[in-house]
Amino acid sequence: MPNADDRSRRVTVDPEGPLLVEGPVEVVGEDGAVHTSRRFTVAICTCRRSRKYPWCDTSHRKRVKPEGRRARTAADSGETERTS
């Protein structure tokens, strides 16, 4: 697919998410494997958490804790803070 279309591709950068690229696109991985998508727009993972890497599956989104639960602190476990 190299140079199949001479028009520019638009890439939208989201610091909190994937790169959005107007398709079709080919992504060449570190190992040389070529991943092809013919979709109108593709989301390319930048955080490497995706199970479908290089395509984004929204795994980068922060997980929300269930209601009523809070983060465990050192005080909860009886640990004390060390000072030098």
C-alpha positions in Angstrom: 0.0 0.0 0.0 3.0 2.4 0.1 2.2 5.6 -1.9 -1.2 4.2 -2.9 -2.6 7.7 -2.6 -0.5 10.9 -2.7 -2.9 13.0 -0.6 -1.9 14.0 2.9 -3.2 12.0 5.9 -4.6 13.8 8.9 -3.2 12.7 12.2 -4.9 13.9 15.4 -2.9 13.8 18.6 -4.7 13.4 21.9 -2.3 13.5 24.9 -4.8 11.4 26.9 -5.4 8.8 24.2 -4.5 7.3 20.9 -3.4 8.9 17.6 -6.3 9.2 15.2 -5.2 8.7 11.6 -7.4 9.0 8.5 -7.2 5.7 6.8 -6.5 3.5 5.1 -3.1 3.0 6.9 -0.3 0.6 7.3 1.6 0.4 10.6 5.0 -1.2 10.6 5.8 -2.6 14.0 9.2 -2.8 15.8 9.5 -6.4 14.6 8.8 -5.4 11.0 5.3 -6.9 10.9 2.9 -4.8 8.8 -0.6 -4.2 10.2 -3.1 -2.9 7.7 -6.5 -1.1 8.2 -8.7 0.1 5.5 -11.1 1.9 7.9 -12.0 5.6 7.4 -10.2 6.6 10.7 -8.1 4.4 12.8 -7.0 4.8 16.5 -3.3 3.9 17.0 -2.3 3.0 20.5 0.4 5.0 22.1 0.3 3.6 25.6 0.9 0.0 24.7 -1.9 -1.3 27.0 -4.0 -2.4 24.1 -4.7 -6.1 23.6 -5.1 -5.3 19.9 -1.8 -3.4 19.6 -1.0 -1.4 17.4 -4.8 -0.6 17.3 -6.3 1.1 20.3 -9.0 -0.8 22.3 -9.4 2.1 24.9 -7.3 0.2 27.6 -5.6 3.5 28.2 -8.6 4.9 30.0 -8.3 5.2 33.7 -10.2 2.6 35.7 -12.8 4.0 38.1 -13.0 2.5 41.6 -16.4 1.1 42.6 -18.5 3.4 44.9 -17.7 3.1 48.6 -14.2 1.9 48.1 -11.2 4.1 48.7 -7.4 3.7 48.2 -5.6 1.8 50.9 -3.2 3.9 52.9 -0.2 3.1 55.1 -2.3 4.0 58.2 -4.9 1.3 57.2 -2.3 -1.4 57.2 -0.6 -0.3 60.4 2.6 0.7 58.5 4.4 3.8 59.7 6.3 6.3 57.7 10.0 6.1 58.0 12.1 9.3 58.5 15.8 9.6 58.3 
